[in-house]
Amino acid sequence: MIRAKGLLVNTAIVIGGTVLNFLVFLEAYKRLAFPYINEEQRVDNAPYIFIYVLPSFLIVSIVFMILFKVMSTSRHKNC
């Protein structure tokens, strides 16, 4: 049960981090790029955002979670 709870917490942190990063990216993209591109370019860019940007934020979030776990376990071993 304890292991499942830890997995649930880690999954929630990864998903939460991914969502927050993606929302910040979308807001910045909307403010910085939208005034300079037309509607056709926006429609053309949308699939690339979901194909490349969203999965990359997910991968980075997972990597940071793994690094955090490795560093925290090595820190506890050294104490």
C-alpha positions as CSV (number, residue, x, y, z in Angstrom):
1,M,0.0,0.0,0.0
2,I,2.8,2.4,0.8
3,R,4.5,1.7,-2.5
4,A,1.2,2.4,-4.4
5,K,0.8,5.7,-2.5
6,G,4.3,6.8,-3.4
7,L,3.6,5.9,-7.1
8,L,0.4,7.8,-7.0
9,V,2.1,10.9,-5.5
10,N,5.0,10.7,-8.0
11,T,2.5,10.4,-10.9
12,A,0.5,13.3,-9.7
13,I,3.7,15.4,-9.4
14,V,4.8,14.5,-12.9
15,I,1.4,15.2,-14.4
16,G,1.1,18.5,-12.4
17,G,4.5,19.6,-13.5
18,T,3.8,18.8,-17.1
19,V,0.5,20.6,-17.1
20,L,2.0,23.7,-15.4
21,N,4.9,23.8,-17.9
22,F,2.6,23.4,-20.8
23,L,0.2,26.2,-19.6
24,V,3.1,28.6,-19.1
25,F,4.4,27.7,-22.6
26,L,0.9,28.3,-24.2
27,E,0.5,31.6,-22.4
28,A,4.0,32.8,-23.5
29,Y,3.3,31.5,-27.1
30,K,0.0,33.3,-27.2
31,R,1.5,36.6,-26.0
32,L,4.7,36.5,-28.0
33,A,3.9,34.7,-31.3
34,F,0.2,35.3,-31.9
35,P,0.4,39.0,-32.8
36,Y,2.9,38.2,-35.5
37,I,1.4,35.2,-37.2
38,N,-1.8,34.8,-39.2
39,E,-4.6,32.3,-38.6
40,E,-3.3,29.8,-41.2
41,Q,0.1,29.7,-39.5
42,R,-1.5,29.2,-36.1
43,V,-3.5,26.3,-37.4
44,D,-0.3,24.9,-39.0
45,N,1.6,25.2,-35.8
46,A,-0.9,23.6,-33.5
47,P,-0.2,20.0,-34.3
48,Y,3.5,20.6,-33.8
49,I,2.9,22.0,-30.4
50,F,1.0,18.9,-29.3
51,I,3.4,16.4,-31.1
52,Y,6.7,17.9,-29.8
53,V,6.2,20.3,-27.0
54,L,3.8,18.4,-24.8
55,P,5.7,15.1,-24.9
56,S,9.0,16.9,-24.3
57,F,7.6,18.5,-21.1
58,L,6.4,15.1,-20.0
59,I,9.8,13.6,-20.6
60,V,11.6,16.4,-18.8
61,S,9.2,16.1,-15.8
62,I,9.9,12.3,-15.6
63,V,13.6,12.9,-15.8
64,F,13.5,15.5,-13.0
65,M,11.5,13.1,-10.8
66,I,14.0,10.3,-11.4
67,L,16.9,12.7,-10.6
68,F,15.2,13.9,-7.5
69,K,14.7,10.3,-6.3
70,V,18.3,9.3,-7.1
71,M,19.7,12.3,-5.3
72,S,17.4,12.0,-2.3
73,T,18.3,8.3,-1.8
74,S,22.0,8.9,-2.2
75,R,21.8,11.7,0.3
76,H,20.1,9.5,2.8
77,K,22.7,6.8,2.3
78,N,25.5,9.3,3.0
79,C,24.0,10.6,6.3
